[in-house]
């Protein structure tokens, strides 16, 4: 059995993966407060929903979903 711990020959890719894991862990810790009764699956689903659909990262106010489905180069 051979275990590979990272993306070979691409340290930037590994850094992106590690940052995504940290972001997800931070969100799970934030949501854990007061929600100890939720199953791990429900907590993960809620954390991913918040990160993918409700998190606003730009100044224009678009969600990541709106940014993804908006045609590139089309002005408002």
Backbone bond lengths (Angstrom), bond angles and torsions (degrees), N, CA, C in turn:
res aa  C-N    CA-C-N  psi(-1)  N-CA   C-N-CA  omega(-1)  CA-C   N-CA-C  phi
1 X - - - 1.451 - - 1.515 108.05 -
2 X 1.301 115.48 129.25 1.460 121.35 179.26 1.521 108.44 -113.52
3 X 1.321 115.64 125.67 1.460 120.92 -177.80 1.522 109.22 -107.79
4 X 1.315 116.83 120.55 1.462 121.92 178.07 1.522 107.51 -103.46
5 X 1.327 116.13 125.93 1.464 119.77 -174.54 1.514 113.55 -96.98
6 X 1.290 118.94 -6.96 1.457 119.76 -177.86 1.507 111.58 -155.07
7 X 1.305 115.04 -174.84 1.453 121.62 178.39 1.530 106.99 -88.39
8 X 1.330 118.40 115.30 1.460 119.97 -175.69 1.528 112.66 -64.78
9 X 1.317 116.28 137.40 1.462 124.47 174.09 1.528 112.98 62.50
10 X 1.315 118.05 21.22 1.465 120.53 -179.86 1.530 109.35 -148.62
11 X 1.330 117.48 75.45 1.466 120.11 -176.75 1.525 113.42 -64.13
12 X 1.319 117.88 -28.12 1.462 119.95 178.52 1.519 110.59 -65.12
13 X 1.316 116.91 -39.51 1.462 120.81 177.74 1.513 111.69 -62.58
14 X 1.328 116.29 -40.29 1.462 119.95 177.51 1.523 110.52 -64.58
15 X 1.324 117.18 -38.31 1.466 120.82 178.36 1.525 110.90 -63.91
16 X 1.318 117.04 -38.28 1.466 120.91 178.37 1.524 110.15 -64.29
17 X 1.324 116.59 -43.45 1.465 121.09 178.98 1.523 110.54 -62.99
18 X 1.327 116.99 -44.74 1.465 120.37 -179.81 1.523 111.32 -64.48
19 X 1.325 117.69 -37.76 1.466 120.98 178.20 1.528 110.35 -66.18
20 X 1.324 117.24 -39.74 1.463 120.52 177.82 1.526 110.54 -63.38
21 X 1.333 117.18 -40.97 1.468 120.50 177.45 1.521 111.03 -62.96
22 X 1.327 116.81 -42.27 1.466 120.70 179.61 1.527 110.61 -63.68
23 X 1.325 116.75 -43.83 1.462 120.79 179.37 1.521 110.80 -60.95
24 X 1.329 116.98 -43.58 1.461 120.93 179.36 1.522 111.03 -65.66
25 X 1.331 117.74 -43.25 1.466 120.94 178.37 1.522 111.15 -62.40
26 X 1.328 117.09 -41.00 1.469 120.39 178.19 1.525 110.92 -62.42
27 X 1.329 117.00 -42.42 1.462 120.66 179.50 1.525 110.46 -65.60
28 X 1.315 117.85 -40.26 1.467 120.75 177.68 1.527 110.97 -63.32
29 X 1.323 117.58 -38.64 1.466 120.40 177.86 1.524 110.97 -65.80
30 X 1.326 117.47 -40.47 1.466 120.84 178.54 1.522 110.84 -63.35
31 X 1.319 116.88 -40.17 1.458 120.41 -176.92 1.519 112.57 -80.74
32 X 1.304 117.61 -14.19 1.465 120.92 -177.73 1.525 111.56 -68.66
33 X 1.306 117.54 -29.48 1.461 121.57 -178.09 1.527 110.45 -60.56
34 X 1.310 115.43 115.75 1.459 120.03 177.67 1.515 114.79 82.44
35 X 1.301 118.34 0.70 1.466 121.51 -176.28 1.517 111.86 -124.65
36 X 1.311 118.00 36.71 1.462 120.48 -177.61 1.525 112.55 -66.39
37 X 1.323 117.34 -19.07 1.466 120.58 -176.98 1.525 112.74 -82.34
38 X 1.320 117.92 -17.50 1.463 120.57 178.41 1.528 110.35 -68.59
39 X 1.316 115.38 147.59 1.466 119.66 177.13 1.534 108.96 -72.80
40 X 1.327 117.20 157.06 1.470 119.25 177.30 1.529 112.41 -57.34
41 X 1.326 117.03 -35.15 1.469 120.24 179.06 1.525 111.00 -64.96
42 X 1.338 117.62 -43.50 1.462 120.48 178.46 1.518 111.50 -64.47
43 X 1.339 116.85 -41.42 1.461 120.15 178.79 1.525 110.96 -62.78
44 X 1.343 116.67 -42.28 1.458 120.52 178.70 1.525 110.81 -64.67
45 X 1.326 117.15 -43.86 1.468 120.72 178.42 1.522 111.44 -59.05
46 X 1.324 117.06 -44.87 1.467 120.79 -179.64 1.520 111.49 -66.07
47 X 1.337 117.09 -40.97 1.466 120.59 179.60 1.529 110.66 -63.84
48 X 1.325 117.19 -44.53 1.460 120.35 179.22 1.522 111.51 -66.27
49 X 1.330 117.21 -36.49 1.466 120.51 177.21 1.523 110.20 -62.09
50 X 1.326 116.56 -46.68 1.465 120.27 -179.80 1.521 110.52 -62.24
51 X 1.320 117.23 -45.82 1.461 120.18 -178.07 1.525 112.10 -66.28
52 X 1.321 117.80 -37.24 1.462 120.54 -174.98 1.521 114.51 -88.13
53 X 1.327 117.71 -30.45 1.458 119.33 -172.06 1.520 114.65 -117.19
54 X 1.315 118.57 -29.24 1.460 120.15 -173.86 1.519 113.88 -106.62
55 X 1.300 117.55 -16.02 1.458 121.42 -176.69 1.523 109.76 -75.23
56 X 1.318 117.25 124.23 1.466 121.51 178.93 1.518 108.47 -105.53
57 X 1.322 116.12 113.92 1.460 120.29 -174.15 1.522 113.44 -107.73
58 X 1.309 119.83 -10.92 1.460 119.31 -178.00 1.521 110.58 -115.02
59 X 1.309 116.36 171.32 1.461 120.87 -175.92 1.522 112.51 -81.54
60 X 1.311 118.37 -15.96 1.459 121.14 -178.80 1.521 112.55 -80.42
61 X 1.323 117.79 -13.74 1.449 120.88 177.29 1.511 115.28 89.61
62 X 1.317 118.11 5.11 1.462 120.21 177.54 1.520 110.17 -76.27
63 X 1.314 115.56 141.65 1.458 119.83 173.66 1.526 108.51 -77.03
64 X 1.330 118.23 162.49 1.463 119.85 176.64 1.528 112.84 -57.46
65 X 1.320 117.62 -33.84 1.465 120.56 179.40 1.524 110.38 -66.36
66 X 1.338 116.85 -43.79 1.463 120.25 178.77 1.526 110.69 -63.99
67 X 1.320 116.98 -39.43 1.462 120.42 177.71 1.522 110.75 -63.42
68 X 1.326 116.48 -40.79 1.461 120.98 -177.36 1.527 111.51 -64.95
69 X 1.326 117.19 -44.27 1.455 120.46 -174.22 1.523 113.48 -88.64
70 X 1.319 117.61 -8.02 1.460 120.81 177.31 1.525 108.36 -74.35
71 X 1.317 115.98 136.02 1.464 119.59 179.94 1.522 109.43 -67.43
72 X 1.305 116.72 134.23 1.460 121.32 179.94 1.516 111.29 -65.54
73 X 1.328 115.94 135.80 1.452 120.80 177.41 1.512 114.65 84.29
74 X 1.300 118.85 -3.37 1.458 121.56 178.76 1.515 108.22 -87.96
75 X 1.328 115.97 123.83 1.457 119.59 179.54 1.509 110.19 -87.33
76 X 1.317 114.83 157.55 1.465 119.95 180.00 1.492 111.14 -86.69
